[in-house]
Amino acid sequence: MLETYEVELEGEESLDGTPCFRIFMEVRRGERAAYPKERVWIEKETWTVRRVEMFTRSDKPIKTMEIREVKDFGGTRIAVDILLTDEVRREVSSEIFISEVDLNREIPDRMFTRRELTR
């Protein structure tokens, strides 16, 4: 990401009582990214992303992602409850719940073909 974005530490902020770093990222000139600007809150103790706000190049909010719960799976912290809110159409949101995680599982290359990914 550091190749794609200029990154600035904006400060520290508590999110739901958890101390976080707040950083601002803006896509570098000549680079392409899904979101030209992002503001990210990262837990100070665990380096876990807790919130991301995504913006257009002209600073209009596009989406917000809130990590509502993180669980430890064999030493790996994974977000298991995520809320994505469309900031353009406020009534539109998606919730992601992860109940099982299988780490280090071998995945055949054929699973990443265009045909498999568009099923």
Phi and psi restraints in degrees (range 20) as a CNS / XPLOR table:
assign (resid 1 and name C) (resid 2 and name N)
       (resid 2 and name CA) (resid 2 and name C) 1.0 -67.3 20.0 2
assign (resid 2 and name N) (resid 2 and name CA)
       (resid 2 and name C) (resid 3 and name N) 1.0 -20.7 20.0 2
assign (resid 2 and name C) (resid 3 and name N)
       (resid 3 and name CA) (resid 3 and name C) 1.0 -75.9 20.0 2
assign (resid 3 and name N) (resid 3 and name CA)
       (resid 3 and name C) (resid 4 and name N) 1.0 -27.8 20.0 2
assign (resid 3 and name C) (resid 4 and name N)
       (resid 4 and name CA) (resid 4 and name C) 1.0 -93.9 20.0 2
assign (resid 4 and name N) (resid 4 and name CA)
       (resid 4 and name C) (resid 5 and name N) 1.0 -34.1 20.0 2
assign (resid 4 and name C) (resid 5 and name N)
       (resid 5 and name CA) (resid 5 and name C) 1.0 -118.7 20.0 2
assign (resid 5 and name N) (resid 5 and name CA)
       (resid 5 and name C) (resid 6 and name N) 1.0 146.2 20.0 2
assign (resid 5 and name C) (resid 6 and name N)
       (resid 6 and name CA) (resid 6 and name C) 1.0 -83.0 20.0 2
assign (resid 6 and name N) (resid 6 and name CA)
       (resid 6 and name C) (resid 7 and name N) 1.0 133.3 20.0 2
assign (resid 6 and name C) (resid 7 and name N)
       (resid 7 and name CA) (resid 7 and name C) 1.0 -121.9 20.0 2
assign (resid 7 and name N) (resid 7 and name CA)
       (resid 7 and name C) (resid 8 and name N) 1.0 136.0 20.0 2
assign (resid 7 and name C) (resid 8 and name N)
       (resid 8 and name CA) (resid 8 and name C) 1.0 -132.2 20.0 2
assign (resid 8 and name N) (resid 8 and name CA)
       (resid 8 and name C) (resid 9 and name N) 1.0 130.8 20.0 2
assign (resid 8 and name C) (resid 9 and name N)
       (resid 9 and name CA) (resid 9 and name C) 1.0 -78.6 20.0 2
assign (resid 9 and name N) (resid 9 and name CA)
       (resid 9 and name C) (resid 10 and name N) 1.0 114.4 20.0 2
assign (resid 9 and name C) (resid 10 and name N)
       (resid 10 and name CA) (resid 10 and name C) 1.0 -84.2 20.0 2
assign (resid 10 and name N) (resid 10 and name CA)
       (resid 10 and name C) (resid 11 and name N) 1.0 -25.3 20.0 2
assign (resid 10 and name C) (resid 11 and name N)
       (resid 11 and name CA) (resid 11 and name C) 1.0 151.6 20.0 2
assign (resid 11 and name N) (resid 11 and name CA)
       (resid 11 and name C) (resid 12 and name N) 1.0 -162.3 20.0 2
assign (resid 11 and name C) (resid 12 and name N)
       (resid 12 and name CA) (resid 12 and name C) 1.0 -120.5 20.0 2
assign (resid 12 and name N) (resid 12 and name CA)
       (resid 12 and name C) (resid 13 and name N) 1.0 144.8 20.0 2
assign (resid 12 and name C) (resid 13 and name N)
       (resid 13 and name CA) (resid 13 and name C) 1.0 -152.9 20.0 2
assign (resid 13 and name N) (resid 13 and name CA)
       (resid 13 and name C) (resid 14 and name N) 1.0 144.2 20.0 2
assign (resid 13 and name C) (resid 14 and name N)
       (resid 14 and name CA) (resid 14 and name C) 1.0 -87.6 20.0 2
assign (resid 14 and name N) (resid 14 and name CA)
       (resid 14 and name C) (resid 15 and name N) 1.0 132.8 20.0 2
assign (resid 14 and name C) (resid 15 and name N)
       (resid 15 and name CA) (resid 15 and name C) 1.0 -120.4 20.0 2
assign (resid 15 and name N) (resid 15 and name CA)
       (resid 15 and name C) (resid 16 and name N) 1.0 113.1 20.0 2
assign (resid 15 and name C) (resid 16 and name N)
       (resid 16 and name CA) (resid 16 and name C) 1.0 52.3 20.0 2
assign (resid 16 and name N) (resid 16 and name CA)
       (resid 16 and name C) (resid 17 and name N) 1.0 39.6 20.0 2
assign (resid 16 and name C) (resid 17 and name N)
       (resid 17 and name CA) (resid 17 and name C) 1.0 82.4 20.0 2
assign (resid 17 and name N) (resid 17 and name CA)
       (resid 17 and name C) (resid 18 and name N) 1.0 1.5 20.0 2
assign (resid 17 and name C) (resid 18 and name N)
       (resid 18 and name CA) (resid 18 and name C) 1.0 -104.2 20.0 2
assign (resid 18 and name N) (resid 18 and name CA)
       (resid 18 and name C) (resid 19 and name N) 1.0 121.1 20.0 2
assign (resid 18 and name C) (resid 19 and name N)
       (resid 19 and name CA) (resid 19 and name C) 1.0 -63.2 20.0 2
assign (resid 19 and name N) (resid 19 and name CA)
       (resid 19 and name C) (resid 20 and name N) 1.0 129.6 20.0 2
assign (resid 19 and name C) (resid 20 and name N)
       (resid 20 and name CA) (resid 20 and name C) 1.0 -133.6 20.0 2
assign (resid 20 and name N) (resid 20 and name CA)
       (resid 20 and name C) (resid 21 and name N) 1.0 154.0 20.0 2
assign (resid 20 and name C) (resid 21 and name N)
       (resid 21 and name CA) (resid 21 and name C) 1.0 -85.9 20.0 2
assign (resid 21 and name N) (resid 21 and name CA)
       (resid 21 and name C) (resid 22 and name N) 1.0 141.9 20.0 2
assign (resid 21 and name C) (resid 22 and name N)
       (resid 22 and name CA) (resid 22 and name C) 1.0 -114.4 20.0 2
assign (resid 22 and name N) (resid 22 and name CA)
       (resid 22 and name C) (resid 23 and name N) 1.0 119.5 20.0 2
assign (resid 22 and name C) (resid 23 and name N)
       (resid 23 and name CA) (resid 23 and name C) 1.0 -119.4 20.0 2
assign (resid 23 and name N) (resid 23 and name CA)
       (resid 23 and name C) (resid 24 and name N) 1.0 154.4 20.0 2
assign (resid 23 and name C) (resid 24 and name N)
       (resid 24 and name CA) (resid 24 and name C) 1.0 -119.5 20.0 2
assign (resid 24 and name N) (resid 24 and name CA)
       (resid 24 and name C) (resid 25 and name N) 1.0 133.2 20.0 2
assign (resid 24 and name C) (resid 25 and name N)
       (resid 25 and name CA) (resid 25 and name C) 1.0 -124.1 20.0 2
assign (resid 25 and name N) (resid 25 and name CA)
       (resid 25 and name C) (resid 26 and name N) 1.0 133.4 20.0 2
assign (resid 25 and name C) (resid 26 and name N)
       (resid 26 and name CA) (resid 26 and name C) 1.0 -129.7 20.0 2
assign (resid 26 and name N) (resid 26 and name CA)
       (resid 26 and name C) (resid 27 and name N) 1.0 133.0 20.0 2
assign (resid 26 and name C) (resid 27 and name N)
       (resid 27 and name CA) (resid 27 and name C) 1.0 -60.0 20.0 2
assign (resid 27 and name N) (resid 27 and name CA)
       (resid 27 and name C) (resid 28 and name N) 1.0 137.9 20.0 2
assign (resid 27 and name C) (resid 28 and name N)
       (resid 28 and name CA) (resid 28 and name C) 1.0 -70.5 20.0 2
assign (resid 28 and name N) (resid 28 and name CA)
       (resid 28 and name C) (resid 29 and name N) 1.0 151.4 20.0 2
assign (resid 28 and name C) (resid 29 and name N)
       (resid 29 and name CA) (resid 29 and name C) 1.0 -57.5 20.0 2
assign (resid 29 and name N) (resid 29 and name CA)
       (resid 29 and name C) (resid 30 and name N) 1.0 130.7 20.0 2
assign (resid 29 and name C) (resid 30 and name N)
       (resid 30 and name CA) (resid 30 and name C) 1.0 87.3 20.0 2
assign (resid 30 and name N) (resid 30 and name CA)
       (resid 30 and name C) (resid 31 and name N) 1.0 -8.8 20.0 2
assign (resid 30 and name C) (resid 31 and name N)
       (resid 31 and name CA) (resid 31 and name C) 1.0 -98.2 20.0 2
assign (resid 31 and name N) (resid 31 and name CA)
       (resid 31 and name C) (resid 32 and name N) 1.0 158.6 20.0 2
assign (resid 31 and name C) (resid 32 and name N)
       (resid 32 and name CA) (resid 32 and name C) 1.0 -121.4 20.0 2
assign (resid 32 and name N) (resid 32 and name CA)
       (resid 32 and name C) (resid 33 and name N) 1.0 143.4 20.0 2
assign (resid 32 and name C) (resid 33 and name N)
       (resid 33 and name CA) (resid 33 and name C) 1.0 -153.5 20.0 2
assign (resid 33 and name N) (resid 33 and name CA)
       (resid 33 and name C) (resid 34 and name N) 1.0 156.4 20.0 2
assign (resid 33 and name C) (resid 34 and name N)
       (resid 34 and name CA) (resid 34 and name C) 1.0 -61.1 20.0 2
assign (resid 34 and name N) (resid 34 and name CA)
       (resid 34 and name C) (resid 35 and name N) 1.0 -35.8 20.0 2
assign (resid 34 and name C) (resid 35 and name N)
       (resid 35 and name CA) (resid 35 and name C) 1.0 -127.8 20.0 2
assign (resid 35 and name N) (resid 35 and name CA)
       (resid 35 and name C) (resid 36 and name N) 1.0 116.9 20.0 2
assign (resid 35 and name C) (resid 36 and name N)
       (resid 36 and name CA) (resid 36 and name C) 1.0 -62.4 20.0 2
assign (resid 36 and name N) (resid 36 and name CA)
       (resid 36 and name C) (resid 37 and name N) 1.0 -29.4 20.0 2
assign (resid 36 and name C) (resid 37 and name N)
       (resid 37 and name CA) (resid 37 and name C) 1.0 -138.3 20.0 2
assign (resid 37 and name N) (resid 37 and name CA)
       (resid 37 and name C) (resid 38 and name N) 1.0 142.6 20.0 2
assign (resid 37 and name C) (resid 38 and name N)
       (resid 38 and name CA) (resid 38 and name C) 1.0 -143.1 20.0 2
assign (resid 38 and name N) (resid 38 and name CA)
       (resid 38 and name C) (resid 39 and name N) 1.0 144.6 20.0 2
assign (resid 38 and name C) (resid 39 and name N)
       (resid 39 and name CA) (resid 39 and name C) 1.0 -116.2 20.0 2
assign (resid 39 and name N) (resid 39 and name CA)
       (resid 39 and name C) (resid 40 and name N) 1.0 129.5 20.0 2
assign (resid 39 and name C) (resid 40 and name N)
       (resid 40 and name CA) (resid 40 and name C) 1.0 -129.0 20.0 2
assign (resid 40 and name N) (resid 40 and name CA)
       (resid 40 and name C) (resid 41 and name N) 1.0 135.7 20.0 2
assign (resid 40 and name C) (resid 41 and name N)
       (resid 41 and name CA) (resid 41 and name C) 1.0 -106.4 20.0 2
assign (resid 41 and name N) (resid 41 and name CA)
       (resid 41 and name C) (resid 42 and name N) 1.0 126.0 20.0 2
assign (resid 41 and name C) (resid 42 and name N)
       (resid 42 and name CA) (resid 42 and name C) 1.0 -125.2 20.0 2
assign (resid 42 and name N) (resid 42 and name CA)
       (resid 42 and name C) (resid 43 and name N) 1.0 127.6 20.0 2
assign (resid 42 and name C) (resid 43 and name N)
       (resid 43 and name CA) (resid 43 and name C) 1.0 -57.2 20.0 2
assign (resid 43 and name N) (resid 43 and name CA)
       (resid 43 and name C) (resid 44 and name N) 1.0 131.4 20.0 2
assign (resid 43 and name C) (resid 44 and name N)
       (resid 44 and name CA) (resid 44 and name C) 1.0 -65.7 20.0 2
assign (resid 44 and name N) (resid 44 and name CA)
       (resid 44 and name C) (resid 45 and name N) 1.0 -40.6 20.0 2
assign (resid 44 and name C) (resid 45 and name N)
       (resid 45 and name CA) (resid 45 and name C) 1.0 -76.0 20.0 2
assign (resid 45 and name N) (resid 45 and name CA)
       (resid 45 and name C) (resid 46 and name N) 1.0 -39.3 20.0 2
assign (resid 45 and name C) (resid 46 and name N)
       (resid 46 and name CA) (resid 46 and name C) 1.0 -112.0 20.0 2
assign (resid 46 and name N) (resid 46 and name CA)
       (resid 46 and name C) (resid 47 and name N) 1.0 -8.5 20.0 2
assign (resid 46 and name C) (resid 47 and name N)
       (resid 47 and name CA) (resid 47 and name C) 1.0 62.4 20.0 2
assign (resid 47 and name N) (resid 47 and name CA)
       (resid 47 and name C) (resid 48 and name N) 1.0 30.6 20.0 2
assign (resid 47 and name C) (resid 48 and name N)
       (resid 48 and name CA) (resid 48 and name C) 1.0 -92.3 20.0 2
assign (resid 48 and name N) (resid 48 and name CA)
       (resid 48 and name C) (resid 49 and name N) 1.0 131.1 20.0 2
assign (resid 48 and name C) (resid 49 and name N)
       (resid 49 and name CA) (resid 49 and name C) 1.0 -67.5 20.0 2
assign (resid 49 and name N) (resid 49 and name CA)
       (resid 49 and name C) (resid 50 and name N) 1.0 131.2 20.0 2
assign (resid 49 and name C) (resid 50 and name N)
       (resid 50 and name CA) (resid 50 and name C) 1.0 -115.2 20.0 2
assign (resid 50 and name N) (resid 50 and name CA)
       (resid 50 and name C) (resid 51 and name N) 1.0 -25.5 20.0 2
assign (resid 50 and name C) (resid 51 and name N)
       (resid 51 and name CA) (resid 51 and name C) 1.0 -156.9 20.0 2
assign (resid 51 and name N) (resid 51 and name CA)
       (resid 51 and name C) (resid 52 and name N) 1.0 142.9 20.0 2
assign (resid 51 and name C) (resid 52 and name N)
       (resid 52 and name CA) (resid 52 and name C) 1.0 -138.0 20.0 2
assign (resid 52 and name N) (resid 52 and name CA)
       (resid 52 and name C) (resid 53 and name N) 1.0 129.1 20.0 2
assign (resid 52 and name C) (resid 53 and name N)
       (resid 53 and name CA) (resid 53 and name C) 1.0 -110.8 20.0 2
assign (resid 53 and name N) (resid 53 and name CA)
       (resid 53 and name C) (resid 54 and name N) 1.0 128.9 20.0 2
assign (resid 53 and name C) (resid 54 and name N)
       (resid 54 and name CA) (resid 54 and name C) 1.0 -112.1 20.0 2
assign (resid 54 and name N) (resid 54 and name CA)
       (resid 54 and name C) (resid 55 and name N) 1.0 138.6 20.0 2
assign (resid 54 and name C) (resid 55 and name N)
       (resid 55 and name CA) (resid 55 and name C) 1.0 -131.7 20.0 2
assign (resid 55 and name N) (resid 55 and name CA)
       (resid 55 and name C) (resid 56 and name N) 1.0 158.4 20.0 2
assign (resid 55 and name C) (resid 56 and name N)
       (resid 56 and name CA) (resid 56 and name C) 1.0 -75.7 20.0 2
assign (resid 56 and name N) (resid 56 and name CA)
       (resid 56 and name C) (resid 57 and name N) 1.0 173.4 20.0 2
assign (resid 56 and name C) (resid 57 and name N)
       (resid 57 and name CA) (resid 57 and name C) 1.0 -60.0 20.0 2
assign (resid 57 and name N) (resid 57 and name CA)
       (resid 57 and name C) (resid 58 and name N) 1.0 -30.3 20.0 2
assign (resid 57 and name C) (resid 58 and name N)
       (resid 58 and name CA) (resid 58 and name C) 1.0 -94.1 20.0 2
assign (resid 58 and name N) (resid 58 and name CA)
       (resid 58 and name C) (resid 59 and name N) 1.0 21.1 20.0 2
assign (resid 58 and name C) (resid 59 and name N)
       (resid 59 and name CA) (resid 59 and name C) 1.0 71.6 20.0 2
assign (resid 59 and name N) (resid 59 and name CA)
       (resid 59 and name C) (resid 60 and name N) 1.0 16.6 20.0 2
assign (resid 59 and name C) (resid 60 and name N)
       (resid 60 and name CA) (resid 60 and name C) 1.0 -82.2 20.0 2
assign (resid 60 and name N) (resid 60 and name CA)
       (resid 60 and name C) (resid 61 and name N) 1.0 131.9 20.0 2
assign (resid 60 and name C) (resid 61 and name N)
       (resid 61 and name CA) (resid 61 and name C) 1.0 -63.5 20.0 2
assign (resid 61 and name N) (resid 61 and name CA)
       (resid 61 and name C) (resid 62 and name N) 1.0 137.9 20.0 2
assign (resid 61 and name C) (resid 62 and name N)
       (resid 62 and name CA) (resid 62 and name C) 1.0 -110.9 20.0 2
assign (resid 62 and name N) (resid 62 and name CA)
       (resid 62 and name C) (resid 63 and name N) 1.0 -55.9 20.0 2
assign (resid 62 and name C) (resid 63 and name N)
       (resid 63 and name CA) (resid 63 and name C) 1.0 -145.6 20.0 2
assign (resid 63 and name N) (resid 63 and name CA)
       (resid 63 and name C) (resid 64 and name N) 1.0 157.2 20.0 2
assign (resid 63 and name C) (resid 64 and name N)
       (resid 64 and name CA) (resid 64 and name C) 1.0 -130.0 20.0 2
assign (resid 64 and name N) (resid 64 and name CA)
       (resid 64 and name C) (resid 65 and name N) 1.0 135.4 20.0 2
assign (resid 64 and name C) (resid 65 and name N)
       (resid 65 and name CA) (resid 65 and name C) 1.0 -117.9 20.0 2
assign (resid 65 and name N) (resid 65 and name CA)
       (resid 65 and name C) (resid 66 and name N) 1.0 123.5 20.0 2
assign (resid 65 and name C) (resid 66 and name N)
       (resid 66 and name CA) (resid 66 and name C) 1.0 -113.5 20.0 2
assign (resid 66 and name N) (resid 66 and name CA)
       (resid 66 and name C) (resid 67 and name N) 1.0 124.6 20.0 2
assign (resid 66 and name C) (resid 67 and name N)
       (resid 67 and name CA) (resid 67 and name C) 1.0 -90.2 20.0 2
assign (resid 67 and name N) (resid 67 and name CA)
       (resid 67 and name C) (resid 68 and name N) 1.0 108.2 20.0 2
assign (resid 67 and name C) (resid 68 and name N)
       (resid 68 and name CA) (resid 68 and name C) 1.0 -90.6 20.0 2
assign (resid 68 and name N) (resid 68 and name CA)
       (resid 68 and name C) (resid 69 and name N) 1.0 -23.1 20.0 2
assign (resid 68 and name C) (resid 69 and name N)
       (resid 69 and name CA) (resid 69 and name C) 1.0 -151.4 20.0 2
assign (resid 69 and name N) (resid 69 and name CA)
       (resid 69 and name C) (resid 70 and name N) 1.0 139.1 20.0 2
assign (resid 69 and name C) (resid 70 and name N)
       (resid 70 and name CA) (resid 70 and name C) 1.0 -126.8 20.0 2
assign (resid 70 and name N) (resid 70 and name CA)
       (resid 70 and name C) (resid 71 and name N) 1.0 136.3 20.0 2
assign (resid 70 and name C) (resid 71 and name N)
       (resid 71 and name CA) (resid 71 and name C) 1.0 -123.7 20.0 2
assign (resid 71 and name N) (resid 71 and name CA)
       (resid 71 and name C) (resid 72 and name N) 1.0 154.7 20.0 2
assign (resid 71 and name C) (resid 72 and name N)
       (resid 72 and name CA) (resid 72 and name C) 1.0 -94.8 20.0 2
assign (resid 72 and name N) (resid 72 and name CA)
       (resid 72 and name C) (resid 73 and name N) 1.0 125.0 20.0 2
assign (resid 72 and name C) (resid 73 and name N)
       (resid 73 and name CA) (resid 73 and name C) 1.0 -119.0 20.0 2
assign (resid 73 and name N) (resid 73 and name CA)
       (resid 73 and name C) (resid 74 and name N) 1.0 96.1 20.0 2
assign (resid 73 and name C) (resid 74 and name N)
       (resid 74 and name CA) (resid 74 and name C) 1.0 58.7 20.0 2
assign (resid 74 and name N) (resid 74 and name CA)
       (resid 74 and name C) (resid 75 and name N) 1.0 39.6 20.0 2
assign (resid 74 and name C) (resid 75 and name N)
       (resid 75 and name CA) (resid 75 and name C) 1.0 91.2 20.0 2
assign (resid 75 and name N) (resid 75 and name CA)
       (resid 75 and name C) (resid 76 and name N) 1.0 -3.4 20.0 2
assign (resid 75 and name C) (resid 76 and name N)
       (resid 76 and name CA) (resid 76 and name C) 1.0 -111.0 20.0 2
assign (resid 76 and name N) (resid 76 and name CA)
       (resid 76 and name C) (resid 77 and name N) 1.0 122.8 20.0 2
assign (resid 76 and name C) (resid 77 and name N)
       (resid 77 and name CA) (resid 77 and name C) 1.0 -86.7 20.0 2
assign (resid 77 and name N) (resid 77 and name CA)
       (resid 77 and name C) (resid 78 and name N) 1.0 128.3 20.0 2
assign (resid 77 and name C) (resid 78 and name N)
       (resid 78 and name CA) (resid 78 and name C) 1.0 -132.4 20.0 2
assign (resid 78 and name N) (resid 78 and name CA)
       (resid 78 and name C) (resid 79 and name N) 1.0 134.4 20.0 2
assign (resid 78 and name C) (resid 79 and name N)
       (resid 79 and name CA) (resid 79 and name C) 1.0 -68.3 20.0 2
assign (resid 79 and name N) (resid 79 and name CA)
       (resid 79 and name C) (resid 80 and name N) 1.0 126.6 20.0 2
assign (resid 79 and name C) (resid 80 and name N)
       (resid 80 and name CA) (resid 80 and name C) 1.0 -115.8 20.0 2
assign (resid 80 and name N) (resid 80 and name CA)
       (resid 80 and name C) (resid 81 and name N) 1.0 -8.5 20.0 2
assign (resid 80 and name C) (resid 81 and name N)
       (resid 81 and name CA) (resid 81 and name C) 1.0 -139.9 20.0 2
assign (resid 81 and name N) (resid 81 and name CA)
       (resid 81 and name C) (resid 82 and name N) 1.0 109.5 20.0 2
assign (resid 81 and name C) (resid 82 and name N)
       (resid 82 and name CA) (resid 82 and name C) 1.0 -129.1 20.0 2
assign (resid 82 and name N) (resid 82 and name CA)
       (resid 82 and name C) (resid 83 and name N) 1.0 135.6 20.0 2
assign (resid 82 and name C) (resid 83 and name N)
       (resid 83 and name CA) (resid 83 and name C) 1.0 -116.4 20.0 2
assign (resid 83 and name N) (resid 83 and name CA)
       (resid 83 and name C) (resid 84 and name N) 1.0 122.1 20.0 2
assign (resid 83 and name C) (resid 84 and name N)
       (resid 84 and name CA) (resid 84 and name C) 1.0 -108.2 20.0 2
assign (resid 84 and name N) (resid 84 and name CA)
       (resid 84 and name C) (resid 85 and name N) 1.0 124.1 20.0 2
assign (resid 84 and name C) (resid 85 and name N)
       (resid 85 and name CA) (resid 85 and name C) 1.0 -116.3 20.0 2
assign (resid 85 and name N) (resid 85 and name CA)
       (resid 85 and name C) (resid 86 and name N) 1.0 130.1 20.0 2
assign (resid 85 and name C) (resid 86 and name N)
       (resid 86 and name CA) (resid 86 and name C) 1.0 -81.1 20.0 2
assign (resid 86 and name N) (resid 86 and name CA)
       (resid 86 and name C) (resid 87 and name N) 1.0 115.3 20.0 2
assign (resid 86 and name C) (resid 87 and name N)
       (resid 87 and name CA) (resid 87 and name C) 1.0 -80.7 20.0 2
assign (resid 87 and name N) (resid 87 and name CA)
       (resid 87 and name C) (resid 88 and name N) 1.0 -12.8 20.0 2
assign (resid 87 and name C) (resid 88 and name N)
       (resid 88 and name CA) (resid 88 and name C) 1.0 -82.2 20.0 2
assign (resid 88 and name N) (resid 88 and name CA)
       (resid 88 and name C) (resid 89 and name N) 1.0 -46.7 20.0 2
assign (resid 88 and name C) (resid 89 and name N)
       (resid 89 and name CA) (resid 89 and name C) 1.0 -114.1 20.0 2
assign (resid 89 and name N) (resid 89 and name CA)
       (resid 89 and name C) (resid 90 and name N) 1.0 84.5 20.0 2
assign (resid 89 and name C) (resid 90 and name N)
       (resid 90 and name CA) (resid 90 and name C) 1.0 -53.5 20.0 2
assign (resid 90 and name N) (resid 90 and name CA)
       (resid 90 and name C) (resid 91 and name N) 1.0 -24.6 20.0 2
assign (resid 90 and name C) (resid 91 and name N)
       (resid 91 and name CA) (resid 91 and name C) 1.0 -79.9 20.0 2
assign (resid 91 and name N) (resid 91 and name CA)
       (resid 91 and name C) (resid 92 and name N) 1.0 -2.9 20.0 2
assign (resid 91 and name C) (resid 92 and name N)
       (resid 92 and name CA) (resid 92 and name C) 1.0 -104.5 20.0 2
assign (resid 92 and name N) (resid 92 and name CA)
       (resid 92 and name C) (resid 93 and name N) 1.0 125.2 20.0 2
assign (resid 92 and name C) (resid 93 and name N)
       (resid 93 and name CA) (resid 93 and name C) 1.0 -150.0 20.0 2
assign (resid 93 and name N) (resid 93 and name CA)
       (resid 93 and name C) (resid 94 and name N) 1.0 162.1 20.0 2
assign (resid 93 and name C) (resid 94 and name N)
       (resid 94 and name CA) (resid 94 and name C) 1.0 -131.3 20.0 2
assign (resid 94 and name N) (resid 94 and name CA)
       (resid 94 and name C) (resid 95 and name N) 1.0 140.8 20.0 2
assign (resid 94 and name C) (resid 95 and name N)
       (resid 95 and name CA) (resid 95 and name C) 1.0 -115.6 20.0 2
assign (resid 95 and name N) (resid 95 and name CA)
       (resid 95 and name C) (resid 96 and name N) 1.0 137.6 20.0 2
assign (resid 95 and name C) (resid 96 and name N)
       (resid 96 and name CA) (resid 96 and name C) 1.0 -120.5 20.0 2
assign (resid 96 and name N) (resid 96 and name CA)
       (resid 96 and name C) (resid 97 and name N) 1.0 126.2 20.0 2
assign (resid 96 and name C) (resid 97 and name N)
       (resid 97 and name CA) (resid 97 and name C) 1.0 -122.0 20.0 2
assign (resid 97 and name N) (resid 97 and name CA)
       (resid 97 and name C) (resid 98 and name N) 1.0 126.8 20.0 2
assign (resid 97 and name C) (resid 98 and name N)
       (resid 98 and name CA) (resid 98 and name C) 1.0 -111.8 20.0 2
assign (resid 98 and name N) (resid 98 and name CA)
       (resid 98 and name C) (resid 99 and name N) 1.0 121.5 20.0 2
assign (resid 98 and name C) (resid 99 and name N)
       (resid 99 and name CA) (resid 99 and name C) 1.0 -104.8 20.0 2
assign (resid 99 and name N) (resid 99 and name CA)
       (resid 99 and name C) (resid 100 and name N) 1.0 -23.9 20.0 2
assign (resid 99 and name C) (resid 100 and name N)
       (resid 100 and name CA) (resid 100 and name C) 1.0 -135.3 20.0 2
assign (resid 100 and name N) (resid 100 and name CA)
       (resid 100 and name C) (resid 101 and name N) 1.0 144.9 20.0 2
assign (resid 100 and name C) (resid 101 and name N)
       (resid 101 and name CA) (resid 101 and name C) 1.0 -135.0 20.0 2
assign (resid 101 and name N) (resid 101 and name CA)
       (resid 101 and name C) (resid 102 and name N) 1.0 133.1 20.0 2
assign (resid 101 and name C) (resid 102 and name N)
       (resid 102 and name CA) (resid 102 and name C) 1.0 -123.6 20.0 2
assign (resid 102 and name N) (resid 102 and name CA)
       (resid 102 and name C) (resid 103 and name N) 1.0 97.6 20.0 2
assign (resid 102 and name C) (resid 103 and name N)
       (resid 103 and name CA) (resid 103 and name C) 1.0 -84.0 20.0 2
assign (resid 103 and name N) (resid 103 and name CA)
       (resid 103 and name C) (resid 104 and name N) 1.0 151.9 20.0 2
assign (resid 103 and name C) (resid 104 and name N)
       (resid 104 and name CA) (resid 104 and name C) 1.0 60.1 20.0 2
assign (resid 104 and name N) (resid 104 and name CA)
       (resid 104 and name C) (resid 105 and name N) 1.0 28.7 20.0 2
assign (resid 104 and name C) (resid 105 and name N)
       (resid 105 and name CA) (resid 105 and name C) 1.0 -82.3 20.0 2
assign (resid 105 and name N) (resid 105 and name CA)
       (resid 105 and name C) (resid 106 and name N) 1.0 136.9 20.0 2
assign (resid 105 and name C) (resid 106 and name N)
       (resid 106 and name CA) (resid 106 and name C) 1.0 -73.1 20.0 2
assign (resid 106 and name N) (resid 106 and name CA)
       (resid 106 and name C) (resid 107 and name N) 1.0 128.9 20.0 2
assign (resid 106 and name C) (resid 107 and name N)
       (resid 107 and name CA) (resid 107 and name C) 1.0 -119.4 20.0 2
assign (resid 107 and name N) (resid 107 and name CA)
       (resid 107 and name C) (resid 108 and name N) 1.0 124.0 20.0 2
assign (resid 107 and name C) (resid 108 and name N)
       (resid 108 and name CA) (resid 108 and name C) 1.0 -63.4 20.0 2
assign (resid 108 and name N) (resid 108 and name CA)
       (resid 108 and name C) (resid 109 and name N) 1.0 143.4 20.0 2
assign (resid 108 and name C) (resid 109 and name N)
       (resid 109 and name CA) (resid 109 and name C) 1.0 -55.7 20.0 2
assign (resid 109 and name N) (resid 109 and name CA)
       (resid 109 and name C) (resid 110 and name N) 1.0 -31.8 20.0 2
assign (resid 109 and name C) (resid 110 and name N)
       (resid 110 and name CA) (resid 110 and name C) 1.0 -62.5 20.0 2
assign (resid 110 and name N) (resid 110 and name CA)
       (resid 110 and name C) (resid 111 and name N) 1.0 -19.6 20.0 2
assign (resid 110 and name C) (resid 111 and name N)
       (resid 111 and name CA) (resid 111 and name C) 1.0 -68.9 20.0 2
assign (resid 111 and name N) (resid 111 and name CA)
       (resid 111 and name C) (resid 112 and name N) 1.0 -16.2 20.0 2
assign (resid 111 and name C) (resid 112 and name N)
       (resid 112 and name CA) (resid 112 and name C) 1.0 -106.4 20.0 2
assign (resid 112 and name N) (resid 112 and name CA)
       (resid 112 and name C) (resid 113 and name N) 1.0 21.4 20.0 2
assign (resid 112 and name C) (resid 113 and name N)
       (resid 113 and name CA) (resid 113 and name C) 1.0 -81.8 20.0 2
assign (resid 113 and name N) (resid 113 and name CA)
       (resid 113 and name C) (resid 114 and name N) 1.0 158.9 20.0 2
assign (resid 113 and name C) (resid 114 and name N)
       (resid 114 and name CA) (resid 114 and name C) 1.0 -55.7 20.0 2
assign (resid 114 and name N) (resid 114 and name CA)
       (resid 114 and name C) (resid 115 and name N) 1.0 -41.2 20.0 2
assign (resid 114 and name C) (resid 115 and name N)
       (resid 115 and name CA) (resid 115 and name C) 1.0 -61.2 20.0 2
assign (resid 115 and name N) (resid 115 and name CA)
       (resid 115 and name C) (resid 116 and name N) 1.0 -46.8 20.0 2
assign (resid 115 and name C) (resid 116 and name N)
       (resid 116 and name CA) (resid 116 and name C) 1.0 -68.5 20.0 2
assign (resid 116 and name N) (resid 116 and name CA)
       (resid 116 and name C) (resid 117 and name N) 1.0 -38.3 20.0 2
assign (resid 116 and name C) (resid 117 and name N)
       (resid 117 and name CA) (resid 117 and name C) 1.0 -74.9 20.0 2
assign (resid 117 and name N) (resid 117 and name CA)
       (resid 117 and name C) (resid 118 and name N) 1.0 -15.8 20.0 2
assign (resid 117 and name C) (resid 118 and name N)
       (resid 118 and name CA) (resid 118 and name C) 1.0 -102.3 20.0 2
assign (resid 118 and name N) (resid 118 and name CA)
       (resid 118 and name C) (resid 119 and name N) 1.0 6.0 20.0 2
